[in-house]
Amino acid sequence: MKINSKDFRVQTERKVKLADWPTDVNHFCKTKKGYHKFLGEHVAQLSALQHLHYASGRYALLLIFQGMDAGGKDGAIRHVMSGVNPEGCEVFSFKQPSEEELKHDFLWRTTCRLPERGRIGIFNRSYYEEVLVVRVHPEILSNQGVPEELIDEKTIWKERYRSIVDLEEHLHRNGTRIIKFFLHLSKGEQRKRFLERIDEPDKNWKFSLADVHERKFWRHYMNAYEDCLNATSTHDIPWYIIPADDKHNARLIVSQIVIDALNDLKMAYPKTTAKRRRELKSIRNQL
C-alpha cells in the first residue's frame, strides 16, 4: 500500500482540530515481516538520498519531533534513520533548559544546533516546548529570567509563534528545509505504554512519576498543540500529524515523508570539470 505524505500534512487554509485527526489508521503492512521489509526499503532509500544530500551540499535538512510522553519519538528516530551515515546526521534531545540556556532568548539553545548544508539535523523536542509545556505551565516563565514587563499572558504566546515562524522562514530562505512531525497519540495508548514501562523490567528506566503528573494536563496539552499547529504550520514549513498509536505505521509514514522531502530537493552529484578530470587522470597515471 502506497503512503501519501499529503494525507498527513496540515493544510494552512483549514483549522486544526485534533479530535478530527485519527491516532490510528489502516495498517500499511498486515504482518511484522511485511513491515520490516517495507521499512528496510525506506531505510535503503534514505541511505542513498542522504549520501547524495551530503555530496551535493546545497541544502540542510532539519527534522523536528514533538509529541506527548511515550509518543514514539525516540523509536521513530532510531528506526527510520538507522541506515543514515552518522557523519552526516546529528540528533539533539532538548530537555529542561540549563542555567546557561536560560540566560539567552528561548530560541538560542536550538539555533546553536542547526545543521549545516549537506547534513541532517534531528531535534527530539525543540523550541516548540516553549509554546507547549511552558504554556501549559506558565509559572515556568517566572523562572526563565524574562523581564516581567514582557510577560503578558494575552500576547506572549502569539509573540513566540511569530518569533518561531520568522526564524523558520529565514532558515528556509537560506537553504534549510524543515519537516515538523507531531506524533498524535491517544490517551488510552499512552496509558498502555506507561503500564508496559512499569511491568517490563528492561523498560523501567523509561518511566518517571513526572510522566503521570503531566497526564493530568492532557486536555491543556491538546489545546496548546492545536493553537501551535494552527499558528506555525505554513506553506513552506508545514506540520505533519502522524497517527502514533501503531508504532510501525508511524515509522513508515515518517520515513515516507522524509524520502519525499529529500527527493523534492532535486539534488545531483557535483559535476567534474575538465580541469579536475585532467588532474585525476594525472594522479591515476602515478598510481
C-alpha positions, 0 to 999 in steps of 0.5 A: 500500500502506497503512503501519501505524505499529503494525507498527513500534512496540515493544510494552512487554509483549514483549522486544526482540530485534533479530535478530527485527526485519527491516532490510528489508521489502516495498517500499511503492512498486515504482518511484522515481516511485511513491515520490516521489509517495507521499512528496510526499503525506506531505510535503503532509500534514505541511505542513498538520498542522504549520501547524495544530500551530503555530496551535493551540499546545497541544502540542510535538512532539519527534522523536528519531533514533538509529541506527548510522553511515550509518543514514539519519538525516540523509536521513530528516530532510531528506526527510520534513520538507522541506515543514515551515515552518522557523519552526516546526521546529528540528533539533539534531545532538548530537555529542561533548559540549563542555567546557561540556556536560560540566560539567552532568548528561548530560541538560542539553545536550538539555533546553536544546533542547526545543521549545516548544508549537506547534513541532517539535523534531528531535534527530539523536542525543540523550541516548540516546548516553549509554546507547549509545556511552558504554556501549559505551565506558565509559572515556568516563565517566572523562572526563565529570567524574562523581564516581567514587563514582557510577560503578558499572558494575552500576547506572549504566546502569539509573540513566540509563534511569530518569533518561531515562524520568522526564524523558520522562514529565514532558515528556509530562505537560506537553504534549510528545509524543515519537516515538523512531525507531531506524533498524535497519540491517544490517551488510552495508548499512552496509558498502555505504554506507561503500564508496559514501562512499569511491568517490563523490567528492561523498560523501567528506566523509561518511566518517571512519576513526572510522566503521570503528573503531566497526564493530568494536563492532557486536555491543556496539552491538546489545546496548546498543540492545536493553537501551535499547529494552527499558528506555525504550520505554513506553506513552506514549513508545514506540520505533519500529524502522524497517527502514533498509536501503531508504532510501525505505521508511524515509522513508515509514514515518517520515513515516507515523508522524509524520502519525499522531502529529500527527493523534492530537493532535486539534488545531483552529484557535483559535476567534474570539470575538465580541469579536475578530470585532467588532474585525476587522470594525472594522479591515476597515471602515478598510481 
